[in-house]
Amino acid sequence: MNLKLAIVGVGVTSRYGIGTNSFLKGISIDEVKKSSNDYKVPNFDIKSFLGRKIRYINRTTALSLIAMNEVLEKYNPKENYLEEDIGIAIGTNTGSLKVTLDFANETFLQEKPYYVDPSCFPQGILNYMAGNAAIRYGYKGVNVTLSAGKMTGLEIINYAANAIETSQCQTMLVTAVEDSNEYSEYIYHQQNKYLKLEESEFAEGSVCLGLESLSNAEKLGHSVIAEIIDLNIRYFPSLENLDTSLKKLIDDMLKKHHITYDDIYAISPIDNQLKTGRYFEDKYLENQIKRISIKEKLGNALAVTNLFQIVSLLSLKELIRKYCILYAIDENNVIGCALLKI
């Protein structure tokens, strides 16, 4: 990533409730949940958040729109940019699964195929959420949906950085979302069983970040919540020496920006029990470094993982901006890391 990005808006839905403040307050409390229901967004009523006049809309789309609405309450990109310069990127792994399968089931269960509600069909299309948001808000810039497992959050940020750097747009709303339902939970648990991975509860939620170039944010006088200085995602074919690979990835990123490990204020891994990460941290980072892990508190949020990591680091925010690292390793030997200033 060659372009520094500014986070100028944040919106969150999580098991702590609706809103960034609820998330920051909840993540700061040292409490680990066990029941699967504890990882769902509580008291979630679509019409109370999106309006009584709204027609049928699936839960995944609603979660993404609510997070976007929170961003737009404080950051209105139309004040400074043309509609054609405002883009949307959505990241999800299981986003349209429930609607697609429910629609397919209805074609068998109804007495006649044409009794199936046709309004449900468009919501099974992969890019429905991003398209719906673009129409709702009137944005005509780049519009994309990405899916990359636990690296989805980093991938959509990287996409936004490339789109802004190449002048495809000037600002973007990047959103990651997962909906916990009977289909997504079944596939998640079956995958873990097949890969012989340790089980954790499937979590739902959404995070939206309003992004623009740091130079533009400073020029326009926008309030910068945090800076995304760089990120790196790489595939390593061998299971061996993943700890060395992780260190090299972070070393290269820090060296590029003339930063040392002594400058790192906080770190956010996905999992406290990840051996590769623990080895890296114990060997190269000082004990006094602040550390916040999300899996124990939020469960496995798949596509939302990286953005949950970023927002969790905001709970450690102080008066003076400091450097933070987040990293993630998935079951396919893909390692991702990002350098932020919060």
N, C-alpha and C positions, 0 to 999 in steps of 0.2 A: 504494500500500500504506500503510495507516494504522496498522498494528500492528507493533511491533518484535518480531522472533522470536529465540529462542535456539536455537542448535544444541547439543543435549545428547548427541548420539551420531552417530558416523560409521562407515560400513562401505564397503569398496571392493574390487572385483575389477578388475584391469587387466592390461596386458601385463607389469607388474612383479611380478605374482603375486597371491595372496590376502591381503587385509588392508591396513588404512590405513598401518601402519608400512612395509610393503613399497612402497606407492605413494609415500609421502613421501621415502623413501630413494632410490627410483628417479628421481623427478622432479627431485631435487636434483643428480643426476649429469648433466653436460652431454654427452649422447650421443644422436645422432639415428639412428633405425633406417630401413632401406629395404625389407627384405623383407616381403611381406604377412603371413607367419607370425609376424613379430616383433610384430605388433599384436594378436595373440590372447592370451587368458589361458593361460599355460603350465601344463603338467602338471595339466590340469583333469580330475579324476575325481569325478563327481557323488556316488557312494556314499561316498567317503572323507570328503566334507565334510558330507553330509546324512544319513549313516547307511546301513548295509547293508540295512536292512529296507524302504527306500523303494521304492515301485513306480515304473514308468516315468514319467519326468518330462523335459520338454524342456529343452534347454540354457539357453534364455532365462529360464525360470522358475527354474532352479537358480541362475543367476547372481544373480538378484534376491533369492532366499531367503538365499543365502550372505552377501550384503551386509547384509540385515536381521538375520541372526543375530549378526553382529559388533556391530551397534548394541545389540541386546538383551542382549548379554553384560554391558554396563556400565549400560544404561538400561532399567529395567523399568517401563513406564508403568502397569502394573496395581497397583503399589505406592501410587500416588497418585490414579489415575483409574478410573472405572467402565469396563466393557467398551464401553458405549454411547458413551463420550466419547473413544475411541481410533480414529482413522481411518487409512486407507491410500490413498496416491495413487501410481500407477505411470505413468511416462512412457516411451514407446517409439515408434519409427517403423516398425520391421519385426518387432516382437515375435513375432507368431503366424504369420508368413508361411511359414516352412519347414514347420511342422506341417500347415498348411492345404494346401499344395501337395503334400506327401508323401502325405497322406491321399487327395487327389484322384487322384494318380498311381496309388496302390494299387488304386483302384476299377477302373482300366483294366487293370492288370497282372495282378491276381489272376484265377484261373480263374472264381471266382464272386464277386459283389460282397460277399456276406456273409462272405467269408474275411478281409476287411479288419478289423484290430483296432479295435473300437469305442472302446477306452479312449483312443485318440489324438484322437478327434473333439473332446472338450471343450477340449483344449489349443489348438485353433484359434480359440477364441472370444476376442475382444479383451480382455475383462476377466478372463480365466482367472487370470493371475498375481496380480492384486489379490484376487480371490475366494479363491484357494488360500491366500494368506497370511492372510487374515482368518479362514478356517476353522482353519488350522494354529495360529495364535496366540490365537484366541478373541476377536478384536476385532469389535465390532458397530457401530462408528461409520461415518462416510461412507467410501465405497469407490468409487474412480474410476480410470479409465485415460485418459490424455491423450496426444495426439500433435500436436506443433507444430514439427517440424523442429529446427533448432538452438536454438530458443527453448523447447524442451520443459522443460528444467530450471527456467527462470525461471517458466514457466507453472504448473508443479506447486507451486512455492513460493508463488506468488501465490494459487493455489487454496487451499492450506493456510492462508495468512494470512486469507483471507476466511472459511473454514470456522471457524477458531478465533475470529475477531473477532465473527462472528454466532452464536456458541455452538452451532454444529452439532456441534462436538467441542472437546476441550480440548488434545489433542496428536495429532500425526500422524507416521507414517513415510512420507517421500516418497522414492521410488526411481526412478532412471532406468536403463534397461538396453538394450543392443543386443547381438545375437548375430551374429557374422560367419559366414556360410554361403554356399553357392553362389548362392542366390536373392537374398539381401540385397546381396551384392557385385555381382551382375549388374545389378540395378536401380539401385544407387548409381552404377556406372560408366556405364550408359546415360543416366542423368539428367545426369551431368556432361558427357557427350558432346553431348547435345541442347542443354544450356544453354551449351556451350562454356566450361565452367569448368575451372580447372587441377586436374589429378588429384592426389589424395593417397590413401593407403591407407585402406580402410575398417577402422575399429577397433571392437573389442568390449570390453565391460566393464560394470560396474554400480557405482552409488554410491547409498547410502541415508543419509539424514539424519533423525535424530530431532529433531522440532521441537515447541516449545511457546512460549507467549508469554514474553517476557523477564521480565515482572513475576511470572508464576507460577514460572519457574525460580529467580528470586531468592528468592521467598517460601518455596519448598520446599527450598531449599538445594542445588539440582542444580548440578553442575559445568558451566559454560557454556564450550563450546569456542570459539564465535564468535557474534557478534551479526549478524543480518540486519536492517539499519536501514530499508532501503527498496529498492524496485526499480521499474523503469518499462519498459514494452514499448509500442512505437508503430510503426505502419505509415506510411511516407512514399511517396506515389504517384510521386514524381519521382526519377529516378536522379541528377539534378543536386543539388549542394550537400549530399550526404549527410554530409560532414564538419561542415558548419554544423549540420545536424540532430542529429548525435551530440553536438556541444558543447552545444546548447540542452537536449537531454534530460538531460545530466549537470549542466549549470548549474542547471536547475530543481530537480533532486534535491538538490544541495548547498545551494542557497539555502534550500530548505524546512527543512533541519536546521542552518542557520547554520554551514556548513562551507565553507572555502575550499580552493583547489587546494594551498595551502601545507601543509594538514593531511594531504594524501594521502601515504601511506607506500609503497603498492605498487599495481600495476595488472596485470590479467590479461586480455589480448585472446585471441581464438582463434588468430589468425594473425599472425606477425611481418611478413609481406609485404603485409598489408592496407593499401592506400594511404590510405583514409579514416582509419583508426586512427592510422597513422604521422603523418599531417598534424596530427591533433588533438593527439597526444602531443608532437610536436616543437615545436608552437606554444605549448602551454599548460602543459605539465608540465616540471618541472626534470629535468636529466639524471641527477641522483643518485637519482631515484626507482627503487625496485626494480620489476622487470618480469619476469613469467613467462608465456610463451606455451605453449599445450599442443599445437597442431596438429603442430609439428615433432617432438615427442617421442611423442605419443599417436596421431597420425593423425586422421582425421575420425570422431569418435565420435557424430555426429548427436545423438540425444536425450540422450546422457550429457554432451554438451559443457559445458553451464553448471555442472553439478555437479562435473565434473572441474576446472573453473576454480576453483570455491570450495575444493575440497580442495587444489589446488595452492598456493593462497595460504596455506594452513596451514603449508606447508613454510617460510614466511618468518616464522612466528610468533615474537615476542619476549616478554620478561617483561611489558612494558606494552602494553596493547591499543592498536592504531593503526588508522586508517581505510584501507580498500582499495576499489578499484573494479574491477569486471569488466564487460566489454561484449562484445556479439556483434552481427554484422550478417549477415543471410542473403541468399540470392539473390533473395528476394521483396521486398527493400527494407524489411524489418522490422528495427528496431534495438531491442536490449534492453540494459539496464544495471542494475547492482545496487551498493548501498553497504553494505559490511560493516565490522565492527570485529573484528579478530582479535588 
